[in-house]
Amino acid sequence: MAIKSPTGTRKYARLAPSRWAEIRALWETGETTLSELSDRYGVATRTLQAHFAKQDTVKGSKAKEIAAAVTEAVFADNFEDRDVRIAKGREARSKAFANASTIEALIMAQVQEAQKDPTASFRATGAIKALSIAAQALERIHAMKWSALGLDRQEDTDELPGIVIMDLGEEELEEMRRAQGEDDDDVDAMLVESDAE
């Protein structure tokens, strides 16, 4: 954690190995920036870069593994069933819309605040940047869910019934006419019986 020295400059504290492991894990997911890690853990960005180089830690290197783990966990929960996947897809789409609406409202609140008080525009810019990062993270999460459910292959969640068109020969048409005539005779017989009653 960063400590302020009496001179006002930032003095960085040593981190435990477990904290470094946590930082590397976050970096490998590809979801955080150097400045975010620096602020969160009180470590200079140059120190982070040197540590990542020394440990051969690459940004985003574990993203595919995480996506695969999410996919495995999702399918382990009986998502082989197409109807369950479609239901989960609708749920994911609904949550994504709700989250996007929330972030939109927060961004617009910052814009309106900056319009009211121009001196607050610097603060609003920082908040909007943070909300933009949150929106990107949510977009990635939504894409991972969609992919895990197998719905990224343009599977239609609102499926329309299919229409089968067949080219029938003359014999098949005659058979259908004969069957239709028998059905008509049965209907006529039922109508006569009901009139007799």
C-alpha positions in Angstrom: 0.0 0.0 0.0 1.2 3.5 -0.8 2.4 5.6 2.2 2.7 9.4 2.1 6.0 10.6 3.4 6.4 13.8 5.4 7.7 15.6 2.2 4.5 14.7 0.4 6.0 12.3 -2.1 4.7 8.8 -2.4 6.7 6.1 -0.7 5.9 2.6 -1.7 5.7 -0.3 0.8 6.9 -3.8 0.1 4.3 -6.3 -0.9 3.9 -9.9 0.3 4.4 -12.7 -2.2 0.7 -13.4 -2.1 -0.1 -9.9 -3.1 2.4 -10.1 -6.0 0.7 -13.4 -7.1 -2.7 -11.6 -7.0 -1.3 -8.7 -9.1 0.1 -11.2 -11.7 -3.2 -13.0 -11.8 -5.1 -9.8 -12.5 -2.6 -8.8 -15.2 -2.8 -12.2 -16.9 -6.6 -11.9 -17.2 -6.1 -8.8 -19.3 -8.8 -6.8 -17.5 -6.7 -4.2 -15.7 -4.2 -1.5 -16.7 -0.8 -0.7 -15.1 -2.2 2.5 -13.6 -5.1 0.7 -12.0 -2.8 -1.9 -10.5 -0.4 0.9 -9.3 -3.3 2.8 -7.6 -4.8 -0.3 -6.1 -1.6 -1.9 -4.7 0.5 1.2 -4.2 3.3 0.0 -6.6 5.0 2.2 -9.2 4.1 1.3 -12.8 7.9 0.9 -13.5 8.1 -1.6 -10.6 5.1 -3.5 -12.0 6.7 -3.7 -15.5 10.0 -4.9 -14.1 8.3 -7.5 -12.0 6.2 -8.8 -14.9 9.3 -9.0 -17.1 11.2 -10.8 -14.4 8.3 -13.3 -13.9 7.5 -13.7 -17.6 4.0 -12.5 -16.9 2.1 -11.4 -20.1 -1.0 -9.3 -20.0 -4.0 -11.4 -21.1 -2.1 -14.7 -21.3 -4.7 -16.4 -19.1 -7.8 -14.9 -20.7 -8.4 -18.0 -23.0 -7.9 -20.4 -20.1 -10.4 -18.5 -18.0 -12.9 -18.5 -20.9 -12.4 -22.3 -21.2 -12.9 -22.8 -17.5 -16.1 -20.7 -17.7 -17.3 -22.8 -20.6 -16.5 -26.0 -18.8 -18.3 -24.9 -15.7 -21.3 -23.7 -17.7 -21.7 -27.0 -19.6 -21.1 -29.0 -16.4 -24.3 -27.4 -15.1 -26.5 -29.3 -17.6 -26.3 -26.7 -20.3 -26.1 -29.3 -23.0 -29.9 -29.0 -23.1 -30.7 -26.5 -25.9 -33.7 -25.0 -24.0 -31.6 -24.4 -20.9 -28.9 -22.6 -23.1 -31.6 -20.5 -24.7 -33.1 -19.5 -21.4 -29.6 -18.7 -20.0 -28.9 -16.7 -23.2 -32.0 -14.7 -22.7 -31.0 -14.1 -19.1 -27.5 -13.0 -20.1 -29.0 -10.7 -22.7 -31.4 -9.2 -20.2 -28.6 -8.7 -17.6 -26.4 -7.1 -20.3 -29.1 -4.7 -21.2 -29.8 -3.8 -17.5 -26.0 -3.3 -16.9 -25.6 -1.2 -20.0 -28.6 0.9 -18.9 -27.1 1.4 -15.5 -23.8 2.5 -16.9 -25.5 4.8 -19.4 -27.4 6.5 -16.5 -24.3 7.0 -14.5 -22.4 8.5 -17.5 -25.3 10.8 -18.2 -25.4 11.9 -14.6 -21.7 12.9 -14.8 -22.3 14.8 -18.1 -25.3 16.7 -16.5 -23.2 17.5 -13.4 -20.4 18.9 -15.6 -23.0 21.0 -17.5 -24.3 22.5 -14.3 -20.8 23.2 -12.8 -18.0 23.5 -15.4 -15.4 23.3 -12.6 -16.6 19.7 -12.0 -15.8 18.6 -15.5 -12.4 17.3 -14.6 -13.9 15.1 -11.9 -16.6 14.0 -14.4 -14.0 13.1 -17.0 -12.3 10.8 -14.5 -15.6 9.2 -13.5 -16.6 8.7 -17.2 -13.3 7.1 -17.9 -13.8 4.6 -15.0 -17.3 3.9 -16.2 -16.0 3.3 -19.7 -13.5 0.7 -18.3 -16.4 -0.9 -16.4 -18.5 -1.0 -19.6 -15.6 -2.8 -21.5 -15.2 -5.3 -18.7 -19.0 -6.0 -18.7 -18.9 -6.4 -22.5 -16.1 -9.0 -22.2 -18.0 -10.8 -19.5 -21.1 -10.9 -21.6 -19.2 -12.1 -24.6 -17.7 -14.9 -22.5 -21.1 -15.9 -21.2 -22.5 -15.9 -24.7 -19.6 -18.0 -26.0 -19.8 -20.4 -23.1 -23.5 -21.0 -23.9 -22.7 -21.6 -27.5 -24.9 -18.8 -28.6 -22.1 -16.8 -30.3 -22.7 -19.0 -33.4 -25.9 -17.0 -34.3 -28.2 -19.6 -32.8 -31.6 -18.1 -32.9 -33.1 -17.9 -29.4 -36.6 -17.0 -30.9 -36.8 -19.8 -33.3 -39.5 -19.7 -36.0 -41.1 -22.9 -37.2 -39.7 -24.4 -40.4 -41.8 -24.9 -43.5 -41.1 -28.1 -45.5 -41.8 -27.9 -49.3 -42.1 -31.2 -51.1 -42.5 -31.9 -54.8 -45.2 -34.6 -55.0 -45.8 -36.9 -57.9 -49.2 -37.6 -59.5 -49.6 -40.9 -57.6 -49.0 -39.2 -54.2 -51.4 -36.4 -55.1 -54.1 -39.0 -56.0 -53.5 -40.8 -52.7 -54.0 -37.5 -50.8 -57.2 -36.7 -52.8 -58.5 -40.2 -52.0 -57.7 -39.8 -48.3 -59.3 -36.3 -48.3 -62.4 -37.8 -49.9 -62.7 -40.4 -47.2 -62.2 -37.8 -44.5 -65.0 -35.7 -46.1 -67.3 -38.8 -46.1 -66.6 -39.3 -42.4 -67.4 -35.7 -41.6 -70.6 -35.9 -43.6 -71.6 -39.0 -41.7 -71.0 -37.3 -38.4 -73.1 -34.3 -39.4 -76.0 -36.5 -40.5 -75.9 -38.4 -37.2 -75.9 -35.2 -35.2 -78.8 -33.8 -37.2 -80.7 -37.1 -36.5 -80.3 -36.7 -32.8 
